Amino acid sequence: MDEFRAAVIRVDHRLWTLLFSDLFDIDYTTTQGELRRSGALEEVHRRLQLPMDFGIIGIYVADMGRTWNIGVYGTQFPAVPEGIELPVLTPIYQKDTETGEVRLLRIEGYDIRT
């Protein structure tokens, strides 16, 4: 059996709204299939500025809508035994107040230079 290598990126509602409010409206009834077919997973990957070696498993609403969990996978993550919670990665962004541009500074829990 192949090892499962994955992690979770948690995005708070403010950042989610800043990055995705013009793209789509996801709620508790949106299915992962709908997100895949619509190209939303690829757009989330692009807008979060994730490294190319991250794949997105799915997007899940958590904490009564205050947090979005984005499941990511890749060979760079440690193997996760069944029944163990996935490691949490925290992206840190900076918004330029003049241009409004948002850029990824780092992902805590992952070395983006690798």
Secondary structure, 3 states (H helix, E strand, C coil): CCCCEEEEEEEEHHHHHHHHCCCCCCCCCCCHHHHHHHCHHHHHHHHCCCCCCCEEEEEEEEHHHCEEEEEEECCCCCECCCCCCCCEEEEEEEECCCCCCEEEEEEECECCCC
